Amino acid sequence: MNKIMLFTVIFFLSLCSFANEPESRAYKSADEGLEIRHTGADAGVVPPRAGDFSLDAFLKSDSNIANSIKKQNVAIELSFVPLEQLEADRQRAGNLIEIEDYKFFSTLVFDDNWDIYFAIWPKDSSMDEKTVWSETELEKGAVYEYRGIKFNIALKNRIISMRYVKKGKRFISRISYNDIFDRLYAKSKKIIFSNMVKYAIVRNHEPLKDKAGIIALRLDRYGKFWYSFNLDDKISNQIKWLVGVNGVLYGIKVRDNNLVFFSKVVNIDKRTHGKEKLLNY
């Protein structure tokens, strides 16, 4: 029988879910690196790389294994990434706002109702120190206090403006939703499925309850962003499927402080996406 080279995948997210389905592991642990499972007696180890693994292509090369997986309803465990790494990526993806001598990082975060919030924190501190406002609050106008200075923040036509007055002189800085989402997409880890569908995987903390979750950010052929969101406490109990491509579902599950990636062969020929929302801005 041919060797099974289960290369790597680095990230996924939500579609339909199947509780208590069998799982098959393809590696040992994060510290030991990725162990590639073979059908022979030996096993090789390779460093994780995004976009290398194509389960559907592999299964086409071995129909016996494909039929076996379908019959067993098996979800194959492919790879993982530490949640701590995603947290660090999120911090680095902040957009810099400079207003006179003051510097801040900013970004957009999401709640479990799929609503958007603007977040800001001082450049020399952690994103944990962020202050957040909903779009509705910003449209009415909000005040951000920092070191005794009051900054007025407002949202209009998806442009966020930040201003303050010093000795009769007005200082202002602006940032757009486009700026924020472009940087968030560019600075986040990517995963490509079957050389067809690409996602940026983004760590998220629900702004009001501070519940952690994962955002999958997809850029379509028309230059529009789509996103899906799942809370950790929901995807820690069962796999959530993000997308189906060429008869294979790809999904995620949170376990042991890692985001673990799965694939599963199904009888679906068309590409299918899970629940996601268009970012209109």
C-alpha positions, 0 to 999 in steps of 0.5 A, spaced: 500 500 500 502 506 498 505 511 503 500 516 506 503 523 507 498 527 511 502 533 510 499 539 514 494 544 515 494 550 519 487 553 520 479 552 519 472 554 522 465 553 522 459 549 518 455 544 520 457 540 526 457 532 528 457 530 535 461 524 538 463 522 531 470 518 531 476 522 530 483 519 527 489 522 530 495 524 525 500 526 530 503 526 537 503 533 540 505 540 539 512 539 542 514 533 538 512 536 532 508 533 526 508 526 526 506 524 519 502 517 519 504 512 514 500 505 512 507 502 512 512 501 518 515 507 518 513 514 520 516 521 518 516 528 521 516 534 517 515 541 519 508 544 519 507 548 512 500 552 510 497 549 504 501 543 503 495 538 505 490 536 500 486 530 503 482 529 497 488 529 492 490 523 496 484 519 497 483 519 489 490 516 489 487 510 494 480 508 493 480 503 498 482 508 503 477 513 501 471 507 501 474 505 508 474 512 511 467 514 508 464 507 511 467 509 518 464 516 518 471 518 520 474 525 521 481 525 520 485 530 525 491 533 521 494 538 525 494 544 530 496 551 532 497 553 539 491 558 541 497 563 544 500 563 537 493 566 535 493 571 540 500 574 539 498 574 531 492 578 533 496 583 537 501 584 532 495 585 527 493 592 530 493 598 526 497 604 528 493 611 530 498 617 531 495 623 533 500 629 535 505 625 540 500 620 542 500 613 539 495 607 539 493 601 536 486 599 534 482 594 531 475 591 530 472 585 534 466 581 534 461 579 539 457 572 539 451 576 535 456 577 529 456 585 531 462 589 530 466 593 535 471 598 535 477 597 540 483 601 541 489 601 546 495 604 548 501 602 543 506 601 549 501 596 552 497 589 551 491 588 547 488 586 554 488 593 556 483 595 550 477 600 550 471 598 546 465 601 543 459 598 538 458 601 532 451 605 534 455 608 540 461 611 535 455 613 530 453 617 536 460 619 538 464 617 544 470 619 549 476 616 550 480 618 556 488 617 556 493 620 561 488 626 563 486 627 555 479 626 552 479 624 545 473 624 541 471 618 537 466 618 531 464 613 526 461 615 519 461 612 513 465 606 515 471 611 517 473 612 524 475 619 526 479 620 533 480 628 535 482 632 541 484 640 542 490 642 545 491 650 546 485 651 541 489 647 536 485 641 533 488 634 532 485 629 528 487 622 525 482 617 521 482 610 519 477 606 515 474 599 516 478 597 509 484 599 513 483 595 519 480 589 515 486 589 510 491 589 515 487 583 519 487 579 513 494 580 511 497 579 518 493 573 520 495 566 519 492 563 512 490 556 510 488 554 503 483 548 502 484 544 495 488 550 492 481 553 492 479 557 498 483 561 503 482 563 510 485 568 515 484 565 522 483 570 527 483 570 534 477 574 537 475 576 544 467 577 545 467 585 547 462 585 552 463 578 556 470 577 554 469 570 551 474 567 546 473 565 539 475 564 532 474 568 526 475 565 519 476 571 514 475 570 507 476 574 501 471 573 495 473 574 488 469 580 488 474 583 493 469 582 499 470 580 506 466 574 509 467 572 516 464 566 521 465 566 528 465 561 533 466 561 541 471 556 544 466 553 549 462 551 543 467 548 539 471 545 544 465 540 545 465 538 537 468 539 531 465 545 527 466 545 519 468 551 515 467 549 508 466 543 503 471 542 497 471 536 492 467 532 497 471 533 503 469 537 509 474 541 513 473 544 520 476 545 527 476 544 534 479 547 540 482 542 545 488 543 550 489 550 548 490 548 541 486 549 535 486 542 532 484 541 524 480 536 521 478 533 515 472 528 513 470 525 506 463 526 505 458 525 499 458 532 497 461 534 490 459 542 490 463 547 494 459 549 500 460 554 506 458 554 513 454 560 516 458 566 514 456 574 514 458 579 508 462 585 511 458 591 508 462 597 509 
